[in-house]
Amino acid sequence: MKCPVCGFQDSKVLDSRPVEENNSIRRRRECLQCQNRFTTYEVIDVFQPIVVKKDGTKEYFDKNKLLAGLMRACQKRPVDAEQIAAEIESEILNSLRREITSQEIGELAMQKLKKYDDVAYVRFASVYREFKDVESFMTELEALRENAKK
């Protein structure tokens, strides 16, 4: 690590400790040439996938956008939207894919919601699949009813 005072390239670490909920490390260092002490912070470089939207535009994956949609669907339901968002984010990051479509994220969300709560699932699906009329809504409800009987 380069000394900020003399520019010498070597230093020794005097103290290390985690900061910011263990997302980074604070290190106290001492220059081996001028004995100047300084602090450095190491941050984990997180892989950030890109979401390809329906219109072809691209943006970095944002868990908060996903969470907002899940929170609306899970409102007043016994479902933890934050847990579902964390599971989906984990799956996306663990896939190590550089790009993922918004449709794939929507399908992942619907799979998770269907597993936890049918009402939250239908709420999310009604927005995600853009139900145009009561008939398309009823078709989805009938499919849920059929799966429940099995």
C-alpha positions as CSV (number, residue, x, y, z in Angstrom):
1,M,0.0,0.0,0.0
2,K,1.4,3.3,-1.1
3,C,2.1,5.8,1.7
4,P,0.1,9.0,1.3
5,V,2.9,11.2,2.7
6,C,6.2,9.9,1.1
7,G,4.8,7.6,-1.6
8,F,6.8,4.6,-0.4
9,Q,5.3,1.4,-1.7
10,D,5.5,-0.8,1.4
11,S,3.7,-0.6,4.8
12,K,2.9,-2.9,7.6
13,V,-0.6,-3.5,9.1
14,L,-0.9,-2.5,12.7
15,D,-4.6,-3.3,13.3
16,S,-7.5,-4.8,11.3
17,R,-11.2,-4.8,12.1
18,P,-14.5,-5.3,10.3
19,V,-16.7,-2.3,9.8
20,E,-20.2,-1.6,8.2
21,E,-21.8,-4.8,9.2
22,N,-18.8,-6.9,8.1
23,N,-18.9,-5.6,4.5
24,S,-15.5,-4.0,4.7
25,I,-12.3,-4.0,6.7
26,R,-10.5,-1.1,8.3
27,R,-6.8,-1.4,8.5
28,R,-4.3,0.9,10.4
29,R,-1.0,0.9,8.5
30,E,2.5,2.3,9.1
31,C,4.8,3.3,6.3
32,L,8.1,1.3,6.6
33,Q,10.1,4.3,5.4
34,C,8.7,7.4,7.1
35,Q,6.7,5.7,9.9
36,N,3.6,7.7,9.0
37,R,0.4,6.0,10.1
38,F,-2.7,5.9,7.9
39,T,-6.0,4.1,7.6
40,T,-7.2,2.1,4.6
41,Y,-10.5,0.4,3.9
42,E,-11.0,-2.8,1.9
43,V,-14.4,-3.4,0.4
44,I,-15.6,-6.6,-1.1
45,D,-16.0,-6.2,-4.9
46,V,-19.6,-7.5,-5.4
47,F,-20.6,-9.0,-8.8
48,Q,-23.5,-6.9,-10.1
49,P,-25.6,-8.6,-12.9
50,I,-27.3,-6.5,-15.5
51,V,-31.1,-6.7,-16.0
52,V,-32.4,-6.6,-19.6
53,K,-35.8,-5.1,-19.6
54,K,-38.8,-5.7,-21.9
55,D,-37.9,-2.7,-24.1
56,G,-34.3,-3.8,-24.4
57,T,-32.8,-1.2,-22.0
58,K,-30.3,-2.5,-19.5
59,E,-29.7,-1.5,-15.9
60,Y,-27.9,-3.0,-12.9
61,F,-29.9,-5.4,-10.7
62,D,-31.6,-3.5,-7.9
63,K,-32.9,-5.6,-5.0
64,N,-34.9,-2.6,-3.8
65,K,-37.0,-2.5,-7.0
66,L,-37.8,-6.2,-6.6
67,L,-38.6,-5.8,-2.9
68,A,-41.0,-2.9,-3.7
69,G,-43.0,-5.1,-6.0
70,L,-43.0,-8.0,-3.6
71,M,-44.0,-5.8,-0.7
72,R,-47.1,-4.6,-2.6
73,A,-48.0,-8.2,-3.4
74,C,-47.5,-9.4,0.2
75,Q,-49.2,-6.4,1.9
76,K,-51.3,-7.7,4.8
77,R,-50.3,-11.3,4.1
78,P,-48.3,-13.6,6.3
79,V,-45.3,-13.6,3.9
80,D,-41.9,-12.1,4.5
81,A,-41.2,-10.1,1.2
82,E,-37.7,-9.3,2.4
83,Q,-36.8,-13.0,2.7
84,I,-38.2,-13.8,-0.7
85,A,-36.3,-10.9,-2.2
86,A,-33.1,-12.1,-0.5
87,E,-33.7,-15.6,-1.9
88,I,-34.2,-14.3,-5.4
89,E,-31.1,-12.1,-5.2
90,S,-29.1,-15.0,-3.9
91,E,-30.2,-17.2,-6.8
92,I,-29.4,-14.5,-9.4
93,L,-25.9,-13.8,-7.9
94,N,-25.1,-17.5,-7.5
95,S,-26.0,-18.1,-11.2
96,L,-23.0,-15.9,-12.1
97,R,-24.7,-14.8,-15.2
98,R,-23.7,-11.3,-16.4
99,E,-27.2,-10.6,-17.8
100,I,-30.7,-11.7,-16.8
101,T,-34.0,-10.6,-18.2
102,S,-36.7,-8.9,-16.2
103,Q,-39.0,-11.7,-17.3
104,E,-36.8,-14.3,-15.6
105,I,-36.7,-12.3,-12.4
106,G,-40.5,-12.0,-12.5
107,E,-40.9,-15.7,-13.1
108,L,-38.6,-16.4,-10.1
109,A,-40.7,-14.1,-7.9
110,M,-43.9,-15.8,-9.0
111,Q,-42.4,-19.3,-8.2
112,K,-41.4,-18.1,-4.7
113,L,-44.7,-16.4,-4.0
114,K,-46.7,-19.4,-5.3
115,K,-44.8,-21.6,-2.8
116,Y,-45.6,-19.3,0.2
117,D,-49.0,-17.6,-0.4
118,D,-51.6,-17.9,-3.2
119,V,-53.1,-14.5,-2.7
120,A,-49.7,-12.8,-2.8
121,Y,-48.9,-14.8,-5.9
122,V,-52.1,-13.7,-7.7
123,R,-51.5,-10.1,-6.8
124,F,-48.0,-10.2,-8.2
125,A,-49.1,-12.1,-11.3
126,S,-51.9,-9.7,-12.0
127,V,-49.4,-6.9,-12.4
128,Y,-46.5,-8.9,-13.8
129,R,-48.6,-10.7,-16.5
130,E,-50.6,-7.5,-17.1
131,F,-54.1,-9.1,-16.8
132,K,-56.3,-7.1,-19.2
133,D,-59.7,-8.4,-18.1
134,V,-61.5,-10.5,-15.5
135,E,-61.3,-13.6,-17.8
136,S,-57.5,-13.7,-17.7
137,F,-57.6,-13.2,-13.9
138,M,-60.1,-16.1,-13.6
139,T,-58.0,-18.4,-15.8
140,E,-55.0,-17.9,-13.4
141,L,-57.3,-18.5,-10.4
142,E,-58.6,-21.7,-12.0
143,A,-55.1,-23.0,-12.6
144,L,-54.3,-22.3,-8.9
145,R,-57.4,-24.2,-7.8
146,E,-56.5,-27.2,-10.0
147,N,-52.9,-27.3,-8.6
148,A,-54.4,-27.1,-5.0
149,K,-56.5,-30.2,-5.7
150,K,-53.5,-32.3,-6.7
